Amino acid sequence: MAPGSSSRVLPTRSKPSTFIDPLMDGSACARDLPFLQQLQVNTIRVYSVNSSLNHDDCMNAFSQAGIYTIIDLALPGNGSIDRNSPTWTTSLLDQYIETINVFNKYDNVLAYNVGNEVITDPTQTGAAAFIKAAARDVRAYLNSIKSSALIGYAAIDGDDNWVLPLAEYLSCDPSGANSGSSAIDLFGLNNYEWCGDASPSVYSTKNGDFAGYNVAAYFSEYGCVKQPPRLWSEVPTIFSPPMSDIWSGGVAFSYFPAESNDGQFAMVTIDGNTVTPNDDFERLKEQYGALVGYPTWQPAWGFGFHLCRWGYRDANETREQVTKMREANIPLEVMWNDIDLYHAVRDFTTEPVSFPADEMKAFIGDLTANQQHYIPIVDAAIAKVVNASDVVRTTSTDIVDVQLSGSTQYDPYTRGNELDIWTKNPDGSEYLGRSRPGYAVFPDWFANDTGAYWTEALRNWSRAGVNYSGIWLDVNEPTSLCIGSCGTGANLSEATVQSPPALVTEYPEGYNASIWGPSGNITINGTLTFGNDSLVAHIHAKRGLGASGEPSVDLNDPPYTLHNAYGVLSNNKVSTNATHANGAVELDTHNLWGLMEEKATHLSLLELRPGKRPFMISRSTFPSSGRWTGHWLGDNISKWQYMYLSIQGVLQFQLFQIPFARDTNHQPSEARVLRACGRGLVVLIAGLNRPAGT
């Protein structure tokens, strides 16, 4: 229940016993969650819940897995609007509110359905007014408790001559003020038209009817129930254009056993705590997998030993790591460089003093001659040119390295200007965020020439001496360390670059060096050294979620900030009002930025190295990223708990069809390096940073 006097206190009433609340049993949810993750679902629909029970375990487990819920407020028996004798009473409203009060504390309630198939034929359309009354009163209550949950209705897929008018009636605002006071936000259609090897034409009429619909519509149920076996061959049609331009996906029916006129069907069989996937489940998983995209092939050397660190001072120190690994007879397939490589922390450059291009070219040549490989980092932000001395032209046929007035050329920025491929402000001016190189611009992957620009930049960099074998994509959420277009009108010369952190020399949590000595091992002579002062509780603590109190939508601070731990959505990110070439804003497309960069980089590598499998890892991912790239979990603190969590993270990404995943551990002890190497079969790449003196 939300705090404050606006929450309604309701009398306790007995609940009907004719249904099982699937969210009441935490152990059952824990049992089913791995299978839902295999299907890569992000939303489940729950038809009946008992507000007198506790749902914390299930709802929190789904929240942590990124799974939202659509909660039906009606109950079997007298707990719903009667289609034959429709009424809307205060008693029924109280029941709905009682359920809302129980679920309002959870951050993964997407919507509440005020009804499901209340109307099943045109003789019952008189009940529509009562559904709309329910939407009106539920909205008033949600507004009073400042809930941003949506209001939905799920309709039977009846004849178009009455289903479409029903949908339009439920979504209209009779006040004409677009206040939505009695309108639904989400219209669901329980659709079973597609059976067997049907064709997309079966949806033609529905697509035409809902092409201009004014609120979000989705298939609240889909999956053939008439002609088993269920092939789920409708999946690529529902989730691809033109249907994805009209419908917001769908909910496959049903995970648990259900009955139809043609018999029972289900995705799984459950016996106590044992879940056995049925053919339905496997076929649906295959369809979802094909839709998302199967993982890209990795080159064989990518599965070997890799070494990386932020903080190598120069090319000689980088080379020294390779030499010492060779002298110690430790395998090393790939050497990496972080942003130390860059001049002024700028993409596609080398630092002229510490990492001169000719030395890097010679070093990488030696690696290649020894059947080893080299991977540099590429950040999302492209530095803004501050003055004329920054600009010297570099073309694909004329590679130069010129320094003028203390600044090297920076063609990547000026070339992007020529091709008009930068993300913009809403008024069409250049969007300027702030990142590692200072004030910076960001490629707009929706612009026509961005892919060609990216290939050209990677080609120039390679020809200039950084003859990489793969690419490491970082901060590509994308990250900006200010809110809004903070560089607009600012003194661009004031931006400072980021420096490597100081070396970490302390021991892992739970280790007392005064008792156990300097080794840092978790066991000594068979005795556990780990104490009771670990940081586990702090690691698992969940920060408060931000929310906007704005009465109207502000693109930089919108009201729907689900799962956002940093308050304003633009905090530490490219501003949500940053505008793309197609007119979309970052608020609409933010999660796609990294995916689109990954695809562009993959295609660039294919063009630049024909016949070779592209090797990439990326910090940002989205469904289908595995088709283009591997993934890294971001920087991990060198603590045992982080190692424990990193193994979970790597294994979770197997479920997301991104099987090539790595973690990075900052400044581990020697003992931790050995333990990390020991788990090499689980974590394919371990980027290890050694502390001073080890």
SEVEXMAR-155892 format. One record per residue (C-alpha): z, y, x; residue number from 1. Coordinates in steps of 0.02 Angstrom, whole numbers, padded with zeros to 5 digits. Layout:
% SEVEXMAR-155892
       zz       yy       xx    nr
        Z        Y        X   NUM
...
END
This chain:
% SEVEXMAR-155892
       zz       yy       xx    nr
    00000    00000    00000     1
   -00044    00170    00068     2
    00104    00285    00105     3
    00140    00431   -00010     4
    00180    00463   -00191     5
    00000    00436   -00247     6
    00018    00246   -00237     7
    00047    00168   -00406     8
    00199    00054   -00429     9
    00154   -00092   -00541    10
    00257   -00223   -00631    11
    00256   -00399   -00561    12
    00151   -00517   -00666    13
    00114   -00700   -00652    14
   -00057   -00745   -00581    15
   -00175   -00875   -00652    16
   -00158   -01041   -00563    17
   -00339   -01095   -00589    18
   -00404   -01035   -00422    19
   -00363   -01047   -00237    20
   -00349   -00885   -00141    21
   -00448   -00920    00021    22
   -00361   -00777    00113    23
   -00183   -00837    00090    24
   -00183   -00977    00220    25
   -00190   -00914    00399    26
   -00212   -01088    00471    27
   -00362   -01120    00358    28
   -00441   -00955    00409    29
   -00412   -00998    00592    30
   -00494   -01165    00557    31
   -00648   -01086    00476    32
   -00668   -00931    00586    33
   -00759   -01019    00730    34
   -00889   -01084    00608    35
   -00916   -00913    00531    36
   -00939   -00847    00707    37
   -01068   -00981    00742    38
   -01165   -00911    00595    39
   -01142   -00735    00669    40
   -01092   -00665    00500    41
   -01015   -00491    00492    42
   -00960   -00493    00309    43
   -00887   -00621    00189    44
   -00867   -00607    00001    45
   -00706   -00669   -00080    46
   -00714   -00700   -00267    47
   -00529   -00706   -00316    48
   -00369   -00659   -00225    49
   -00187   -00671   -00274    50
   -00100   -00504   -00244    51
    00072   -00586   -00244    52
    00033   -00680   -00082    53
    00025   -00625    00100    54
   -00148   -00607    00178    55
   -00102   -00536    00348    56
   -00152   -00685    00455    57
   -00324   -00706    00379    58
   -00368   -00522    00366    59
   -00309   -00483    00542    60
   -00402   -00632    00614    61
   -00563   -00578    00528    62
   -00535   -00399    00584    63
   -00517   -00450    00765    64
   -00678   -00551    00747    65
   -00771   -00400    00676    66
   -00791   -00478    00504    67
   -00777   -00367    00350    68
   -00733   -00423    00174    69
   -00799   -00385    00001    70
   -00654   -00418   -00120    71
   -00688   -00457   -00302    72
   -00550   -00378   -00408    73
   -00574   -00487   -00562    74
   -00476   -00647   -00590    75
   -00520   -00804   -00688    76
   -00466   -00811   -00869    77
   -00405   -00647   -00942    78
   -00415   -00553   -00777    79
   -00591   -00486   -00799    80
   -00702   -00392   -00921    81
   -00751   -00512   -01061    82
   -00940   -00507   -01082    83
   -00929   -00561   -01265    84
   -00788   -00444   -01318    85
   -00786   -00313   -01181    86
   -00637   -00197   -01160    87
   -00565   -00095   -01018    88
   -00376   -00084   -01030    89
   -00235   -00009   -00929    90
   -00171   -00186   -00902    91
   -00334   -00237   -00818    92
   -00336   -00076   -00717    93
   -00159   -00113   -00659    94
   -00216   -00285   -00601    95
   -00360   -00208   -00503    96
   -00245   -00078   -00425    97
   -00117   -00209   -00380    98
   -00249   -00299   -00277    99
   -00307   -00136   -00197   100
   -00128   -00093   -00148   101
   -00110   -00260   -00060   102
   -00275   -00245    00036   103
   -00274   -00058    00071   104
   -00179   -00081    00234   105
   -00319   -00184    00312   106
   -00458   -00100    00410   107
   -00594   -00225    00367   108
   -00612   -00206    00178   109
   -00790   -00149    00155   110
   -00794   -00145   -00035   111
   -00709   -00194   -00197   112
   -00816   -00272   -00334   113
   -00764   -00217   -00508   114
   -00860   -00360   -00588   115
   -00968   -00512   -00557   116
   -01103   -00565   -00681   117
   -01011   -00484   -00827   118
   -01181   -00467   -00912   119
   -01291   -00621   -00911   120
   -01421   -00578   -01043   121
   -01485   -00423   -01134   122
   -01374   -00453   -01287   123
   -01221   -00415   -01180   124
   -01276   -00249   -01106   125
   -01146   -00160   -01211   126
   -01020   -00214   -01079   127
   -01103   -00097   -00954   128
   -01000    00051   -01016   129
   -00841   -00044   -00977   130
   -00901   -00089   -00802   131
   -00937    00095   -00774   132
   -00764    00140   -00839   133
   -00690    00018   -00714   134
   -00790    00099   -00574   135
   -00730    00271   -00630   136
   -00546    00226   -00631   137
   -00551    00123   -00472   138
   -00638    00268   -00383   139
   -00506    00390   -00444   140
   -00371    00278   -00375   141
   -00459    00248   -00208   142
   -00479    00437   -00191   143
   -00295    00463   -00228   144
   -00244    00347   -00085   145
   -00381    00415    00030   146
   -00470    00248    00044   147
   -00651    00247    00103   148
   -00687    00072    00032   149
   -00846    00058   -00071   150
   -00855    00011   -00255   151
   -00976   -00127   -00298   152
   -01040   -00237   -00438   153
   -01128   -00406   -00424   154
   -01260   -00442   -00556   155
   -01345   -00601   -00613   156
   -01530   -00606   -00572   157
   -01596   -00589   -00749   158
   -01755   -00519   -00820   159
   -01813   -00358   -00737   160
   -01826   -00265   -00903   161
   -01636   -00257   -00916   162
   -01567   -00291   -00740   163
   -01651   -00138   -00664   164
   -01592   -00019   -00804   165
   -01417   -00092   -00781   166
   -01423   -00058   -00594   167
   -01484    00120   -00624   168
   -01351    00152   -00756   169
   -01210    00091   -00644   170
   -01266    00199   -00498   171
   -01297    00359   -00593   172
   -01178    00508   -00600   173
   -01179    00575   -00778   174
   -01097    00737   -00723   175
   -01255    00783   -00629   176
   -01147    00848   -00488   177
   -01177    00699   -00375   178
   -00990    00677   -00363   179
   -01005    00490   -00390   180
   -00851    00495   -00500   181
   -00909    00348   -00606   182
   -01051    00279   -00501   183
   -01045    00122   -00396   184
   -01084    00130   -00209   185
   -01151   -00046   -00188   186
   -01258   -00151   -00305   187
   -01263   -00338   -00276   188
   -01392   -00458   -00346   189
   -01353   -00645   -00354   190
   -01530   -00701   -00315   191
   -01592   -00881   -00305   192
   -01780   -00857   -00323   193
   -01828   -00931   -00155   194
   -01827   -01121   -00146   195
   -01908   -01238   -00022   196
   -02054   -01165    00073   197
   -02082   -01017   -00042   198
   -02172   -00861    00015   199
   -02114   -00679    00026   200
   -02213   -00643   -00131   201
   -02069   -00713   -00236   202
   -01975   -00551   -00197   203
   -02120   -00433   -00233   204
   -02060   -00379   -00404   205
   -01881   -00353   -00348   206
   -01938   -00253   -00197   207
   -02043   -00142   -00308   208
   -01901   -00115   -00431   209
   -01772   -00067   -00299   210
   -01882    00025   -00174   211
   -01816    00194   -00232   212
   -01641    00141   -00282   213
   -01511    00276   -00248   214
   -01368    00171   -00178   215
   -01359    00023   -00059   216
   -01417   -00142   -00134   217
   -01397   -00316   -00063   218
   -01408   -00499   -00113   219
   -01227   -00535   -00160   220
   -01276   -00720   -00165   221
   -01431   -00808   -00102   222
   -01483   -00986   -00061   223
   -01578   -01109   -00169   224
   -01471   -01212   -00288   225
   -01611   -01303   -00380   226
   -01712   -01403   -00255   227
   -01613   -01478   -00113   228
   -01623   -01484    00034   229
   -01593   -01299    00061   230
   -01705   -01241    00204   231
   -01646   -01059    00210   232
   -01823   -01009    00252   233
   -01796   -00846    00156   234
   -01683   -00778    00296   235
   -01819   -00697    00404   236
   -01896   -00617    00249   237
   -01732   -00544    00182   238
   -01679   -00474    00350   239
   -01847   -00403    00407   240
   -01962   -00263    00346   241
   -02014   -00225    00214   242
   -01861   -00302    00130   243
   -01737   -00235    00258   244
   -01798   -00060    00213   245
   -01743   -00092    00033   246
   -01602   -00219    00040   247
   -01448   -00213    00150   248
   -01446   -00399    00190   249
   -01362   -00534    00089   250
   -01220   -00659    00074   251
   -01270   -00842    00092   252
   -01191   -00949   -00044   253
   -01082   -01050   -00021   254
   -00976   -01094    00130   255
   -00855   -01198    00026   256
   -00915   -01336   -00092   257
   -00988   -01267   -00254   258
   -01069   -01339   -00409   259
   -01238   -01305   -00487   260
   -01336   -01388   -00627   261
   -01419   -01493   -00492   262
   -01257   -01554   -00414   263
   -01137   -01502   -00277   264
   -01189   -01409   -00121   265
   -01095   -01333    00027   266
   -01115   -01281    00207   267
   -00964   -01380    00268   268
   -00854   -01526    00219   269
   -00668   -01497    00243   270
   -00539   -01633    00267   271
   -00370   -01556    00304   272
   -00390   -01458    00465   273
   -00558   -01538    00507   274
   -00720   -01447    00469   275
   -00882   -01545    00473   276
   -01041   -01439    00464   277
   -01170   -01505    00343   278
   -01359   -01496    00357   279
   -01351   -01335    00255   280
   -01244   -01255    00390   281
   -01353   -01313    00534   282
   -01515   -01254    00451   283
   -01439   -01085    00409   284
   -01375   -01066    00588   285
   -01548   -01105    00654   286
   -01627   -00976    00539   287
   -01501   -00842    00588   288
   -01524   -00888    00771   289
   -01713   -00873    00761   290
   -01696   -00707    00670   291
   -01579   -00634    00801   292
   -01683   -00705    00944   293
   -01648   -00850    01060   294
   -01575   -00810    01232   295
   -01693   -00757    01370   296
   -01725   -00876    01514   297
   -01629   -00834    01673   298
   -01696   -00856    01850   299
   -01613   -01000    01942   300
   -01536   -00885    02074   301
   -01445   -00791    01935   302
   -01326   -00939    01917   303
   -01267   -00926    02097   304
   -01130   -00826    02182   305
   -01135   -00636    02164   306
   -01036   -00499    02249   307
   -01010   -00323    02185   308
   -00891   -00178    02206   309
   -00876    00006    02162   310
   -00823    00089    02324   311
   -00938    00027    02464   312
   -00949    00181    02576   313
   -01124    00157    02641   314
   -01268    00038    02672   315
   -01183   -00031    02829   316
   -01027   -00081    02733   317
   -01135   -00162    02599   318
   -01230   -00258    02733   319
   -01065   -00306    02815   320
   -01010   -00400    02658   321
   -01166   -00508    02665   322
   -01141   -00541    02850   323
   -00958   -00589    02831   324
   -00995   -00704    02684   325
   -01126   -00790    02791   326
   -01008   -00804    02940   327
   -00873   -00880    02828   328
   -01001   -01003    02758   329
   -00972   -00937    02582   330
   -01127   -00949    02471   331
   -01199   -00783    02414   332
   -01358   -00772    02313   333
   -01348   -00592    02255   334
   -01277   -00429    02326   335
   -01247   -00283    02208   336
   -01218   -00096    02225   337
   -01127    00017    02102   338
   -01152    00205    02085   339
   -01105    00230    02269   340
   -01290    00200    02300   341
   -01342    00359    02209   342
   -01371    00534    02272   343
   -01259    00648    02166   344
   -01231    00500    02049   345
   -01410    00513    01986   346
   -01510    00366    01921   347
   -01660    00306    02024   348
   -01600    00386    02187   349
   -01519    00336    02351   350
   -01388    00441    02441   351
   -01485    00512    02592   352
   -01339    00503    02714   353
   -01240    00347    02667   354
   -01378    00245    02583   355
   -01542    00313    02657   356
   -01697    00239    02578   357
   -01766    00167    02739   358
   -01603    00076    02777   359
   -01593    00007    02602   360
   -01773   -00051    02612   361
   -01735   -00143    02775   362
   -01573   -00217    02707   363
   -01654   -00281    02547   364
   -01798   -00349    02651   365
   -01674   -00450    02754   366
   -01596   -00517    02595   367
   -01766   -00569    02530   368
   -01809   -00655    02694   369
   -01648   -00756    02677   370
   -01686   -00806    02496   371
   -01555   -00684    02432   372
   -01570   -00547    02303   373
   -01514   -00369    02267   374
   -01462   -00285    02105   375
   -01422   -00099    02082   376
   -01340   -00011    01936   377
   -01432    00102    01811   378
   -01331    00220    01703   379
   -01384    00285    01533   380
   -01377    00471    01572   381
   -01511    00564    01669   382
   -01446    00716    01763   383
   -01499    00888    01702   384
   -01594    00987    01835   385
   -01488    01140    01876   386
   -01603    01243    01988   387
   -01776    01246    02062   388
   -01720    01164    02224   389
   -01687    01006    02126   390
   -01870    00980    02087   391
   -01994    00893    02201   392
   -02131    00788    02122   393
   -02132    00601    02151   394
   -02277    00499    02082   395
   -02310    00314    02078   396
   -02434    00334    02222   397
   -02346    00468    02323   398
   -02166    00419    02361   399
   -02071    00553    02456   400
   -01890    00588    02497   401
   -01869    00774    02522   402
   -01708    00874    02529   403
   -01713    01060    02489   404
   -01562    01176    02491   405
   -01442    01029    02489   406
   -01521    00944    02337   407
   -01647    00802    02334   408
   -01792    00802    02214   409
   -01755    00735    02040   410
   -01918    00692    01958   411
   -01841    00578    01825   412
   -01779    00732    01731   413
   -01935    00840    01745   414
   -02049    00693    01706   415
   -01950    00659    01549   416
   -01973    00840    01498   417
   -02160    00825    01520   418
   -02165    00670    01409   419
   -02041    00744    01284   420
   -01930    00590    01279   421
   -01754    00663    01277   422
   -01634    00651    01130   423
   -01618    00820    01043   424
   -01498    00926    00943   425
   -01531    00941    00755   426
   -01620    01108    00787   427
   -01742    01025    00908   428
   -01664    01093    01067   429
   -01614    00980    01212   430
   -01455    00881    01184   431
   -01342    00896    01337   432
   -01195    00780    01357   433
   -01083    00753    01507   434
   -01076    00595    01610   435
   -01055    00538    01791   436
   -01187    00656    01865   437
   -01119    00804    01765   438
   -01220    00878    01622   439
   -01353    00755    01572   440
   -01488    00707    01448   441
   -01518    00538    01367   442
   -01683    00445    01338   443
   -01736    00434    01157   444
   -01798    00256    01133   445
   -01880    00307    00970   446
   -01999    00426    01059   447
   -02174    00360    01090   448
   -02179    00376    01279   449
   -02002    00323    01328   450
   -02051    00145    01373   451
   -02190    00205    01488   452
   -02072    00332    01566   453
   -01942    00197    01600   454
   -02068    00081    01682   455
   -02131    00223    01791   456
   -01954    00270    01847   457
   -01912    00090    01893   458
   -02078    00071    01986   459
   -02050    00230    02087   460
   -01873    00178    02133   461
   -01930    00007    02194   462
   -02072    00080    02297   463
   -01955    00208    02373   464
   -01852    00068    02451   465
   -01738   -00006    02318   466
   -01836   -00166    02295   467
   -01719   -00242    02166   468
   -01726   -00417    02093   469
   -01639   -00366    01931   470
   -01551   -00221    01846   471
   -01370   -00187    01795   472
   -01362   -00073    01641   473
   -01200    00023    01622   474
   -01118    00153    01507   475
   -01259    00122    01384   476
   -01160    00134    01223   477
   -01212    00273    01268   478
   -01064    00368    01340   479
   -01040    00556    01348   480
   -00875    00629    01406   481
   -00873    00774    01285   482
   -00896    00806    01099   483
   -01059    00882    01041   484
   -01197    00956    01149   485
   -01070    01022    01272   486
   -01198    01075    01401   487
   -01285    01195    01283   488
   -01243    01369    01347   489
   -01125    01302    01480   490
   -01122    01339    01667   491
   -01215    01183    01721   492
   -01161    01200    01902   493
   -00978    01173    01856   494
   -00997    00990    01811   495
   -00921    00876    01941   496
   -00971    00700    01988   497
   -00859    00549    01974   498
   -00779    00470    02127   499
   -00725    00289    02154   500
   -00543    00254    02112   501
   -00410    00236    02245   502
   -00384    00061    02309   503
   -00259   -00041    02208   504
   -00135   -00133    02317   505
    00004   -00185    02198   506
    00033   -00365    02147   507
   -00013   -00441    01977   508
    00108   -00416    01834   509
    00253   -00537    01833   510
    00256   -00557    02022   511
    00406   -00503    02127   512
    00353   -00489    02310   513
    00533   -00462    02368   514
    00572   -00640    02309   515
    00409   -00733    02335   516
    00332   -00645    02483   517
    00159   -00568    02506   518
    00044   -00706    02443   519
    00032   -00653    02261   520
    00007   -00834    02208   521
    00055   -00883    02031   522
    00138   -01040    02102   523
    00222   -01069    02270   524
    00270   -01246    02319   525
    00245   -01299    02140   526
    00360   -01164    02069   527
    00294   -01037    01942   528
    00314   -00859    02007   529
    00263   -00772    01846   530
    00412   -00675    01774   531
    00455   -00606    01604   532
    00398   -00427    01634   533
    00214   -00451    01595   534
    00104   -00326    01505   535
    00045   -00450    01374   536
    00124   -00356    01230   537
    00042   -00193    01283   538
   -00127   -00276    01305   539
   -00123   -00344    01128   540
   -00056   -00185    01048   541
   -00183   -00110    00930   542
   -00207    00077    00934   543
   -00211    00178    00774   544
   -00378    00204    00690   545
   -00452    00376    00672   546
   -00504    00447    00504   547
   -00584    00607    00445   548
   -00504    00719    00316   549
   -00661    00821    00290   550
   -00705    00846    00106   551
   -00890    00831    00145   552
   -00986    00732    00276   553
   -00988    00808    00449   554
   -01108    00711    00560   555
   -00993    00732    00709   556
   -00840    00679    00610   557
   -00897    00573    00462   558
   -00774    00498    00337   559
   -00821    00317    00374   560
   -00741    00281    00543   561
   -00710    00095    00520   562
   -00631    00012    00672   563
   -00638    00174    00771   564
   -00486    00186    00884   565
   -00527    00359    00954   566
   -00528    00465    00797   567
   -00686    00571    00795   568
   -00837    00457    00814   569
   -00918    00572    00942   570
   -00769    00558    01060   571
   -00828    00482    01226   572
   -01000    00449    01154   573
   -01165    00537    01133   574
   -01135    00651    00984   575
   -01164    00571    00815   576
   -01276    00718    00765   577
   -01392    00694    00915   578
   -01566    00676    00840   579
   -01707    00555    00879   580
   -01895    00573    00869   581
   -01903    00483    00701   582
   -01777    00603    00623   583
   -01633    00479    00628   584
   -01469    00538    00702   585
   -01354    00445    00821   586
   -01234    00413    00677   587
   -01368    00300    00602   588
   -01430    00218    00762   589
   -01288    00223    00890   590
   -01268    00034    00904   591
   -01454    00014    00938   592
   -01461    00124    01094   593
   -01408   -00011    01217   594
   -01515   -00143    01133   595
   -01670   -00033    01142   596
   -01636    00008    01325   597
   -01617   -00178    01361   598
   -01781   -00219    01278   599
   -01871   -00078    01369   600
   -01798   -00132    01537   601
   -01842   -00314    01508   602
   -02022   -00269    01465   603
   -02031   -00153    01616   604
   -01974   -00292    01732   605
   -02103   -00409    01659   606
   -02238   -00280    01693   607
   -02176   -00240    01869   608
   -02146   -00422    01918   609
   -02272   -00528    01823   610
   -02228   -00711    01812   611
   -02045   -00686    01856   612
   -01900   -00701    01736   613
   -01812   -00533    01716   614
   -01629   -00532    01770   615
   -01518   -00405    01682   616
   -01341   -00379    01623   617
   -01288   -00242    01503   618
   -01120   -00172    01448   619
   -01178   -00128    01272   620
   -01243   -00267    01160   621
   -01301   -00290    00981   622
   -01369   -00438    00882   623
   -01525   -00502    00974   624
   -01472   -00427    01143   625
   -01471   -00604    01214   626
   -01659   -00609    01191   627
   -01675   -00474    01325   628
   -01520   -00473    01435   629
   -01357   -00547    01491   630
   -01191   -00459    01464   631
   -01043   -00399    01564   632
   -00874   -00370    01483   633
   -00840   -00204    01569   634
   -00710   -00168    01701   635
   -00555   -00278    01697   636
   -00390   -00233    01778   637
   -00339   -00361    01908   638
   -00203   -00444    01805   639
   -00181   -00625    01753   640
   -00186   -00578    01570   641
   -00356   -00496    01595   642
   -00422   -00652    01678   643
   -00360   -00752    01529   644
   -00443   -00632    01406   645
   -00604   -00623    01507   646
   -00629   -00811    01490   647
   -00613   -00791    01302   648
   -00738   -00649    01305   649
   -00866   -00747    01404   650
   -00850   -00896    01287   651
   -00861   -00787    01132   652
   -01029   -00720    01190   653
   -01096   -00897    01188   654
   -01074   -00889    00999   655
   -01169   -00724    00994   656
   -01320   -00804    01078   657
   -01288   -00709    01239   658
   -01240   -00858    01349   659
   -01262   -00767    01515   660
   -01102   -00664    01526   661
   -00992   -00602    01667   662
   -00832   -00507    01695   663
   -00780   -00387    01832   664
   -00606   -00391    01908   665
   -00545   -00238    02000   666
   -00449   -00262    02164   667
   -00387   -00444    02150   668
   -00271   -00523    02275   669
   -00339   -00658    02390   670
   -00258   -00790    02282   671
   -00344   -00719    02129   672
   -00513   -00721    02216   673
   -00490   -00906    02249   674
   -00439   -00939    02069   675
   -00589   -00840    02005   676
   -00704   -00943    02116   677
   -00621   -01099    02047   678
   -00674   -01054    01871   679
   -00853   -01019    01924   680
   -00923   -01150    01806   681
   -00852   -01052    01660   682
   -00887   -00875    01718   683
   -01060   -00878    01794   684
   -01040   -00715    01888   685
   -00876   -00648    01952   686
   -00889   -00472    02021   687
   -00740   -00466    02138   688
   -00662   -00316    02222   689
   -00546   -00357    02367   690
   -00396   -00246    02406   691
   -00376   -00163    02575   692
   -00321   -00278    02714   693
   -00372   -00444    02634   694
END
